[in-house]
């Protein structure tokens, strides 16, 4: 409301007297809302109804029926939502997170999940996002890649999390795929058809290309139609009620149920929260009976997702879908570049090989749709190398060319695309040039060292050193051949032991005039 008033009445707010009449206090604003019947209890429901609009009913003539599938992987739904949990970000700030899951319709199994920072707003005047980077197409591709491989059990997990003692047919699966050794009790279900919404990560060219390379059909749900993605939407709500609300930093999405002083509670990091969620999926979600899961052999009993998968895989069978190294590279984001004598650039970074190894790629690639540019894949989590795909390679040879970042030797620690972007912002704020890649690389290295060691305390915030505990000196009988030094008459700087006096406070009686001179003369 305040932003709308400032944008609409900017010419009137220049006058201080008029501005006092236009901008109301929060208490007055809430009293006006109560007159309209809007309170904290019903504000969320009213906003949700206004945002949803008119939905397409499944009972209407010609509409689709409820979503169902006959075997594992026939239909998999994927979606992203806020987790209603505060975590500690990499920069030390308290941020929100987003959760992306893929759920099999036939077995109700969560076969892929990923938690990333949530993008919450912009800084004043700079146009940079706060709170994280939000879910990208590369994150959704990682969730799809998780569906093709078993989930490895982490050290320290309970014995109930292992597949060996679960309801899954461990021995038969291990004989078909040796990757199940030491895996957690979560099935491997490769999607045949993937149902997505119209979010930018799911309709991007990289996500569609990666799914097609794996033989997965991508189907977009209809706008404002809950029946097309009802299973994953209901699973998201079950995650919030069964997992999120039991965490220390839980923030409810309703204003009247939100806790107080949530930011001062103990916070998890994103890797810790990811591991907690994977354990919850294995222990709770996959082993809890579901009302919509009925076995074809015992329809009167409710089954767990693992039991339903065991019943259906015996009818359908299992086929290993281990991805080769070349297939994994196809899942990475792709950029189209031009190769010159100095190499090629990706996000203000130069990649090149020595001794003219990239000279065959300096000419046009021959792909008219890309204006003769070459296809390059790279990982935002490991951008120190990129892979150029040479479609003109001879049959039987490797078409992938690994090209390193030219300044990667200046970086000893692991770095990501976000680290490079933050270092670039710091470098430009200090008056640096965007073309000075070596300086940006050194700024990235300094940022990594700061993140490892932690910020140094300023002189104002550095605590004062505690006073040393005074120790007692053993009094010895003076030797006839040596002279004694009266320690009680010396200043703290003259003593051999640590000082116990504080500035401005006397720790002993003042010495009489001439006592110090007589003591020095005697010594």
C-alpha positions as CSV (number, residue, x, y, z in Angstrom):
1,X,0.0,0.0,0.0
2,X,2.8,2.4,0.8
3,X,4.6,1.6,-2.5
4,X,1.4,2.3,-4.4
5,X,0.8,5.6,-2.6
6,X,4.4,6.7,-3.4
7,X,4.2,5.7,-7.0
8,X,0.7,7.3,-7.6
9,X,1.1,10.5,-5.6
10,X,4.8,11.3,-5.9
11,X,4.1,14.9,-6.9
12,X,2.0,15.4,-3.7
13,X,4.4,13.8,-1.3
14,X,7.0,16.5,-2.0
15,X,5.0,18.7,0.3
16,X,5.6,17.6,4.0
17,X,2.1,18.8,5.1
18,X,0.4,16.8,2.3
19,X,2.6,13.8,2.9
20,X,1.4,13.5,6.5
21,X,-2.2,13.2,5.4
22,X,-1.5,10.6,2.7
23,X,0.8,8.2,4.6
24,X,-1.1,6.5,7.4
25,X,0.5,4.7,10.4
26,X,0.4,0.9,10.6
27,X,-2.2,1.1,13.4
28,X,-4.5,3.3,11.4
29,X,-4.1,1.0,8.4
30,X,-5.1,-2.1,10.4
31,X,-8.1,-0.3,11.8
32,X,-9.3,0.6,8.3
33,X,-8.9,-3.1,7.3
34,X,-11.0,-4.2,10.2
35,X,-13.8,-1.9,9.1
36,X,-13.7,-3.8,5.8
37,X,-13.8,-7.1,7.5
38,X,-10.2,-8.1,6.8
39,X,-8.3,-9.5,9.7
40,X,-5.2,-11.6,10.2
41,X,-7.4,-14.8,10.4
42,X,-9.1,-14.4,7.0
43,X,-6.5,-12.3,5.0
44,X,-4.7,-15.4,3.7
45,X,-7.8,-17.1,2.4
46,X,-9.0,-14.0,0.7
47,X,-5.7,-13.4,-1.0
48,X,-5.5,-17.0,-2.1
49,X,-8.9,-16.9,-3.7
50,X,-8.1,-13.6,-5.4
51,X,-4.8,-15.0,-6.8
52,X,-6.3,-18.3,-7.9
53,X,-9.2,-16.8,-9.9
54,X,-11.7,-19.0,-11.7
55,X,-10.5,-22.6,-12.1
56,X,-11.4,-25.1,-14.8
57,X,-13.6,-27.8,-13.2
58,X,-12.8,-31.4,-13.9
59,X,-16.6,-32.1,-13.9
60,X,-17.1,-29.9,-16.9
61,X,-17.9,-31.6,-20.2
62,X,-14.7,-32.4,-22.1
63,X,-12.4,-31.9,-19.1
64,X,-9.8,-34.5,-18.0
65,X,-10.4,-36.8,-15.2
66,X,-8.2,-37.3,-12.1
67,X,-4.6,-38.1,-12.8
68,X,-3.7,-41.8,-12.4
69,X,-1.0,-44.2,-13.7
70,X,-0.6,-47.9,-14.1
71,X,3.1,-48.6,-13.5
72,X,6.1,-46.8,-12.0
73,X,7.4,-43.9,-14.1
74,X,4.4,-43.7,-16.4
75,X,3.6,-40.3,-15.0
76,X,5.8,-38.2,-12.7
77,X,4.9,-34.7,-11.5
78,X,7.4,-32.1,-10.5
79,X,6.9,-28.8,-8.8
80,X,8.7,-26.1,-6.7
81,X,7.3,-24.3,-3.6
82,X,8.5,-22.4,-0.5
83,X,9.4,-24.6,2.4
84,X,8.4,-22.1,5.1
85,X,11.7,-22.5,6.9
86,X,14.5,-20.1,7.6
87,X,18.1,-21.2,7.2
88,X,21.6,-19.8,7.4
89,X,22.8,-18.9,4.0
90,X,26.4,-19.0,2.7
91,X,26.8,-15.3,3.3
92,X,25.8,-15.6,6.9
93,X,22.3,-14.0,6.4
94,X,19.0,-15.6,7.4
95,X,17.2,-16.6,4.2
96,X,14.2,-18.6,3.1
97,X,14.5,-21.7,0.9
98,X,12.6,-23.4,-1.9
99,X,11.9,-27.2,-2.3
100,X,11.7,-29.0,-5.6
101,X,10.4,-32.6,-5.6
102,X,9.5,-35.2,-8.2
103,X,6.7,-37.7,-7.2
104,X,5.6,-40.8,-9.0
105,X,1.9,-41.0,-9.5
106,X,1.6,-44.8,-9.5
107,X,3.5,-45.3,-6.3
108,X,3.4,-41.9,-4.6
109,X,7.2,-42.1,-4.1
110,X,9.4,-39.0,-3.9
111,X,12.2,-39.9,-6.3
112,X,14.0,-36.6,-6.4
113,X,14.4,-33.5,-4.2
114,X,16.5,-30.4,-4.0
115,X,16.5,-27.4,-1.6
116,X,17.9,-24.0,-2.8
117,X,17.8,-20.4,-1.5
118,X,14.7,-18.4,-2.2
119,X,14.7,-15.1,-4.1
120,X,12.7,-12.7,-1.9
121,X,13.3,-9.1,-3.2
122,X,15.6,-6.5,-4.5
123,X,18.0,-4.1,-2.8
124,X,17.2,-0.4,-2.9
125,X,18.3,1.1,-6.2
126,X,20.9,-1.6,-7.2
127,X,18.6,-4.1,-8.9
128,X,20.3,-7.1,-7.2
129,X,18.2,-9.9,-5.7
130,X,18.4,-10.5,-2.0
131,X,18.1,-13.9,-0.2
132,X,19.5,-16.2,-2.9
133,X,19.2,-17.1,-6.5
134,X,15.9,-19.1,-6.5
135,X,15.3,-22.3,-8.4
136,X,17.0,-22.5,-11.9
137,X,16.6,-24.9,-14.7
138,X,19.9,-26.5,-13.7
139,X,18.4,-27.3,-10.3
140,X,15.3,-29.0,-11.9
141,X,17.6,-31.0,-14.1
142,X,19.4,-32.3,-11.0
143,X,16.1,-33.4,-9.6
144,X,15.4,-35.3,-12.8
145,X,18.9,-36.9,-12.8
146,X,18.2,-38.1,-9.2
147,X,15.4,-40.3,-10.5
148,X,17.8,-42.4,-12.5
149,X,20.2,-43.3,-9.6
150,X,19.8,-44.8,-6.1
151,X,20.0,-42.5,-3.1
152,X,23.2,-43.4,-1.2
153,X,22.8,-43.7,2.6
154,X,24.9,-41.1,4.5
155,X,27.2,-42.0,7.4
156,X,25.4,-41.9,10.7
157,X,22.0,-42.7,9.3
158,X,19.8,-45.1,11.2
159,X,19.7,-48.8,10.1
160,X,16.0,-48.4,9.1
161,X,17.1,-46.1,6.2
162,X,18.9,-48.8,4.3
163,X,17.2,-50.6,1.5
164,X,18.5,-54.0,2.7
165,X,15.9,-54.2,5.5
166,X,13.0,-52.4,3.8
167,X,9.9,-53.6,1.9
168,X,11.7,-53.1,-1.4
169,X,13.0,-56.2,-3.3
170,X,16.6,-55.5,-2.4
171,X,18.1,-58.8,-3.6
172,X,16.4,-58.7,-7.0
173,X,17.2,-55.0,-7.6
174,X,20.9,-55.5,-6.5
175,X,21.2,-58.4,-9.0
176,X,19.9,-56.1,-11.8
177,X,21.8,-53.0,-10.8
178,X,24.9,-53.1,-8.5
179,X,24.5,-49.4,-7.6
180,X,21.9,-50.5,-5.0
181,X,24.7,-51.7,-2.6
182,X,24.5,-49.4,0.4
183,X,21.6,-47.4,-1.0
184,X,18.8,-45.9,1.0
185,X,15.2,-47.2,1.0
186,X,14.0,-45.1,-1.9
187,X,13.1,-46.6,-5.3
188,X,14.6,-45.7,-8.6
189,X,11.9,-44.6,-11.1
190,X,12.9,-43.1,-14.4
191,X,10.0,-40.9,-15.7
192,X,8.4,-41.6,-19.0
193,X,6.2,-38.5,-18.9
194,X,7.0,-35.5,-16.7
195,X,4.2,-33.1,-15.8
196,X,5.3,-29.5,-15.2
197,X,3.7,-26.1,-14.7
198,X,4.5,-22.9,-16.5
199,X,7.3,-21.8,-14.3
200,X,10.4,-20.4,-16.0
201,X,12.7,-23.3,-14.8
202,X,10.4,-25.9,-16.3
203,X,9.7,-24.3,-19.6
204,X,13.3,-23.3,-20.3
205,X,15.1,-24.7,-23.3
206,X,17.8,-26.3,-21.2
207,X,15.3,-28.3,-19.2
208,X,13.3,-29.5,-22.2
209,X,16.5,-30.4,-24.1
210,X,17.8,-32.4,-21.1
211,X,14.6,-34.3,-20.7
212,X,14.4,-35.1,-24.4
213,X,18.0,-36.4,-24.3
214,X,16.9,-38.9,-21.7
215,X,13.8,-39.9,-23.6
216,X,11.4,-38.2,-21.2
217,X,8.3,-36.5,-22.6
218,X,7.5,-33.1,-21.0
219,X,3.8,-32.3,-20.6
220,X,2.7,-28.9,-19.4
221,X,-0.3,-28.7,-17.1
222,X,-3.2,-26.4,-18.0
223,X,-3.4,-23.0,-16.4
224,X,-5.6,-22.7,-13.2
225,X,-6.3,-26.5,-13.3
226,X,-5.5,-28.2,-10.0
227,X,-6.4,-31.6,-11.3
228,X,-3.4,-31.8,-13.6
229,X,-0.9,-31.5,-10.8
230,X,-3.0,-32.3,-7.7
231,X,-0.7,-35.1,-6.4
232,X,2.5,-33.1,-6.2
233,X,0.5,-30.1,-4.8
234,X,-0.9,-32.3,-2.0
235,X,2.5,-33.8,-1.4
236,X,3.9,-30.3,-0.9
237,X,1.3,-29.6,1.8
238,X,2.1,-32.9,3.5
239,X,5.8,-32.0,3.5
240,X,5.0,-28.7,5.3
241,X,2.7,-30.3,7.9
242,X,4.9,-33.4,8.4
243,X,8.4,-32.1,8.1
244,X,8.7,-28.3,8.1
245,X,6.6,-27.5,11.2
246,X,8.8,-29.7,13.4
247,X,11.9,-27.7,12.6
248,X,13.2,-25.0,14.9
249,X,13.1,-22.2,12.3
250,X,9.6,-22.9,10.9
251,X,7.6,-19.9,9.7
252,X,3.9,-20.6,8.9
253,X,2.5,-19.2,5.7
254,X,-0.5,-17.8,7.6
255,X,0.0,-14.5,9.5
256,X,-2.1,-15.6,12.5
257,X,-0.1,-18.8,12.9
258,X,3.4,-17.4,12.4
259,X,5.7,-17.6,15.5
260,X,7.6,-14.7,17.1
261,X,11.3,-14.2,17.1
262,X,11.9,-17.1,14.6
263,X,15.1,-15.5,13.3
264,X,16.7,-15.8,16.8
265,X,16.2,-19.6,16.9
266,X,18.9,-22.1,16.0
267,X,19.2,-22.3,12.2
268,X,20.2,-25.1,9.9
269,X,22.4,-24.7,6.8
270,X,21.1,-25.7,3.4
271,X,23.2,-29.0,3.2
272,X,22.0,-30.0,6.7
273,X,18.4,-29.3,5.8
274,X,18.8,-31.3,2.6
275,X,20.1,-34.3,4.5
276,X,17.3,-34.0,7.1
277,X,14.7,-34.0,4.3
278,X,16.2,-37.0,2.6
279,X,16.1,-38.9,5.9
280,X,12.5,-37.9,6.4
281,X,11.6,-39.1,2.9
282,X,13.2,-42.5,3.5
283,X,11.9,-43.0,7.1
284,X,8.5,-41.4,7.1
285,X,7.2,-40.8,3.6
286,X,8.2,-44.0,1.9
287,X,7.1,-46.1,4.9
288,X,3.8,-44.6,5.7
289,X,0.6,-46.2,4.3
290,X,-1.2,-44.0,1.7
291,X,-4.9,-44.0,1.3
292,X,-4.7,-44.0,-2.6
293,X,-2.3,-47.0,-2.8
294,X,-4.1,-50.3,-3.1
295,X,-2.3,-53.5,-4.2
296,X,-3.8,-55.4,-7.1
297,X,-3.5,-58.6,-4.9
298,X,-4.9,-57.2,-1.7
299,X,-7.1,-54.2,-2.6
300,X,-8.5,-54.0,0.9
301,X,-5.2,-53.0,2.5
302,X,-3.5,-49.6,2.3
303,X,0.1,-49.8,1.2
304,X,3.2,-47.7,1.7
305,X,5.0,-46.2,-1.4
306,X,7.8,-48.8,-1.0
307,X,5.2,-51.7,-0.8
308,X,3.4,-50.4,-3.8
309,X,6.6,-50.2,-5.8
310,X,7.5,-53.7,-4.8
311,X,4.1,-54.9,-6.0
312,X,4.2,-53.1,-9.4
313,X,7.9,-53.7,-10.2
314,X,7.2,-57.4,-10.1
315,X,4.7,-57.0,-12.9
316,X,6.5,-54.3,-14.9
317,X,10.1,-55.2,-14.2
318,X,13.2,-53.0,-13.6
319,X,15.8,-51.8,-16.1
320,X,19.0,-50.0,-15.1
321,X,19.3,-46.5,-16.4
322,X,22.9,-45.7,-15.5
323,X,23.9,-42.5,-17.3
324,X,27.3,-42.4,-19.0
325,X,29.7,-39.4,-18.7
326,X,28.6,-38.1,-22.1
327,X,24.9,-38.3,-21.1
328,X,25.6,-36.4,-17.9
329,X,27.2,-33.6,-19.8
330,X,24.1,-33.3,-21.9
331,X,22.2,-32.5,-18.8
332,X,24.4,-29.4,-18.0
333,X,23.3,-25.9,-19.2
334,X,24.3,-25.2,-22.8
335,X,25.7,-21.9,-24.2
336,X,26.5,-21.2,-27.8
337,X,29.9,-19.4,-28.3
338,X,32.3,-18.2,-31.0
339,X,35.9,-19.5,-30.7
340,X,38.7,-17.1,-31.4
341,X,42.5,-17.2,-30.9
342,X,41.9,-16.3,-27.2
343,X,39.3,-19.0,-26.7
344,X,35.7,-18.3,-25.8
345,X,33.9,-16.6,-22.9
346,X,31.2,-17.7,-20.5
347,X,29.8,-15.1,-18.0
348,X,32.9,-12.9,-18.2
349,X,35.3,-15.9,-17.9
350,X,37.7,-16.9,-20.7
351,X,38.3,-20.6,-21.5
352,X,41.1,-21.7,-23.7
353,X,43.6,-24.5,-24.5
354,X,47.2,-24.0,-25.2
355,X,49.2,-24.9,-28.3
356,X,46.4,-24.1,-30.7
357,X,44.3,-27.1,-29.8
358,X,41.1,-25.1,-30.4
359,X,42.2,-23.9,-33.9
360,X,39.9,-26.4,-35.7
361,X,36.9,-24.8,-33.9
362,X,37.8,-21.2,-34.8
363,X,35.9,-21.4,-38.1
364,X,32.1,-21.6,-38.3
365,X,30.4,-24.7,-36.9
366,X,28.0,-24.9,-39.8
367,X,24.9,-24.8,-37.7
368,X,22.8,-22.1,-39.4
369,X,20.2,-21.9,-36.6
370,X,23.0,-20.7,-34.2
371,X,24.8,-18.4,-36.7
372,X,27.8,-20.8,-36.8
373,X,28.5,-20.9,-33.1
374,X,29.6,-23.9,-31.1
375,X,27.8,-25.8,-28.4
376,X,29.4,-25.6,-24.9
377,X,28.2,-27.2,-21.7
378,X,29.3,-26.2,-18.2
379,X,28.3,-26.8,-14.6
380,X,27.4,-23.7,-12.4
381,X,28.6,-25.7,-9.4
382,X,32.0,-26.4,-11.0
383,X,32.7,-23.7,-13.5
384,X,36.4,-24.2,-13.6
385,X,36.1,-26.3,-16.8
386,X,33.7,-26.3,-19.8
387,X,33.1,-29.0,-22.4
388,X,32.9,-28.0,-26.1
389,X,30.9,-30.5,-28.2
390,X,32.5,-31.0,-31.6
391,X,29.7,-32.4,-33.9
392,X,32.3,-32.7,-36.7
393,X,34.4,-35.2,-34.8
394,X,35.4,-38.4,-36.6
395,X,33.3,-41.5,-35.9
396,X,34.7,-43.5,-33.0
397,X,36.5,-40.5,-31.4
398,X,35.4,-38.5,-28.4
399,X,33.5,-35.4,-29.5
400,X,33.8,-33.6,-26.2
401,X,36.8,-31.2,-25.7
402,X,37.5,-30.2,-22.1
403,X,38.5,-26.6,-21.9
404,X,39.7,-25.1,-18.6
405,X,39.3,-21.6,-17.2
406,X,42.6,-19.7,-17.9
407,X,42.9,-18.3,-14.4
408,X,41.8,-21.4,-12.4
409,X,45.2,-21.9,-10.9
410,X,44.6,-18.7,-8.8
411,X,41.7,-20.5,-7.0
412,X,42.6,-23.2,-4.6
413,X,39.2,-23.8,-3.0
414,X,36.0,-24.9,-4.7
415,X,34.0,-22.1,-6.2
416,X,30.6,-21.7,-7.9
417,X,28.8,-19.4,-10.3
418,X,27.3,-17.5,-7.4
419,X,30.8,-16.9,-5.8
420,X,32.1,-15.5,-9.1
421,X,29.0,-13.2,-9.4
422,X,29.5,-11.9,-5.9
423,X,33.2,-11.3,-6.4
424,X,32.5,-9.5,-9.7
425,X,30.0,-7.2,-7.9
426,X,32.6,-6.4,-5.2
427,X,35.3,-5.8,-7.9
428,X,33.1,-3.4,-9.8
429,X,32.0,-1.6,-6.6
430,X,35.7,-0.9,-5.9
431,X,36.1,0.7,-9.3
432,X,37.5,-2.3,-11.1
433,X,37.0,-3.1,-14.8
434,X,34.9,-6.0,-16.0
435,X,37.7,-7.0,-18.5
436,X,40.3,-7.6,-15.7
437,X,39.6,-11.3,-15.2
438,X,42.7,-11.8,-13.1
439,X,41.6,-9.2,-10.6
440,X,38.1,-10.7,-10.5
441,X,39.7,-14.1,-9.9
442,X,41.8,-12.8,-7.0
443,X,38.6,-11.2,-5.6
444,X,37.0,-14.5,-5.8
445,X,39.9,-16.2,-3.9
446,X,39.7,-13.5,-1.3
447,X,36.0,-14.0,-0.9
448,X,36.5,-17.8,-0.4
449,X,39.2,-17.1,2.2
450,X,36.9,-14.8,4.1
451,X,34.1,-17.3,4.0
452,X,36.5,-20.0,5.3
453,X,38.1,-18.0,8.1
454,X,35.2,-15.7,8.9
455,X,35.0,-11.9,9.2
456,X,37.6,-10.2,11.4
457,X,36.4,-8.3,14.4
458,X,36.7,-4.5,14.1
459,X,38.6,-2.6,16.9
460,X,35.2,-1.3,18.2
461,X,33.6,-4.7,18.3
462,X,36.8,-6.6,19.4
463,X,36.4,-7.5,23.1
464,X,39.0,-6.2,25.5
465,X,41.5,-8.8,26.8
466,X,40.7,-10.2,30.2
467,X,43.1,-9.3,33.0
468,X,45.6,-11.9,33.9
469,X,45.2,-13.7,37.2
470,X,47.9,-12.5,39.5
471,X,50.3,-15.1,40.7
472,X,52.1,-15.2,44.0
473,X,55.8,-15.0,44.1
474,X,57.7,-17.2,46.5
475,X,59.6,-15.1,49.0
476,X,63.2,-16.2,49.4
477,X,65.6,-15.2,52.1
478,X,68.0,-12.6,50.5
479,X,71.4,-13.9,49.8
480,X,74.3,-12.0,51.4
481,X,76.1,-11.8,48.0
482,X,73.1,-10.5,46.0
483,X,70.8,-7.5,46.3
484,X,67.0,-7.7,46.2
485,X,64.6,-5.8,44.0
486,X,61.5,-4.5,45.8
487,X,58.8,-5.7,43.3
488,X,56.1,-3.9,45.3
489,X,57.6,-0.6,44.4
490,X,58.0,-1.2,40.7
491,X,55.4,-0.1,38.1
492,X,53.5,-2.8,36.1
493,X,55.7,-2.2,33.1
494,X,58.8,-2.9,35.1
495,X,57.7,-6.2,36.5
496,X,58.6,-9.5,35.0
497,X,55.1,-10.9,35.4
498,X,51.9,-9.9,33.6
499,X,50.2,-6.7,34.7
500,X,47.0,-6.8,36.7
501,X,46.4,-3.0,36.7
502,X,43.7,-1.5,34.6
503,X,44.0,1.9,32.9
504,X,42.8,4.7,35.1
505,X,42.5,2.5,38.2
506,X,45.2,2.2,40.8
507,X,45.8,-1.3,42.1
508,X,48.1,-0.4,45.0
509,X,48.7,2.4,47.4
510,X,50.6,5.4,46.1
511,X,54.3,5.2,47.0
512,X,55.8,7.9,49.2
513,X,57.9,10.6,47.4
514,X,61.4,9.4,46.7
515,X,60.6,5.6,47.3
516,X,61.1,4.7,43.6
517,X,64.4,6.5,43.5
518,X,65.7,4.9,46.7
519,X,64.6,1.4,45.4
520,X,66.4,1.9,42.1
521,X,69.5,3.1,43.9
522,X,69.5,0.1,46.3
523,X,69.1,-2.3,43.4
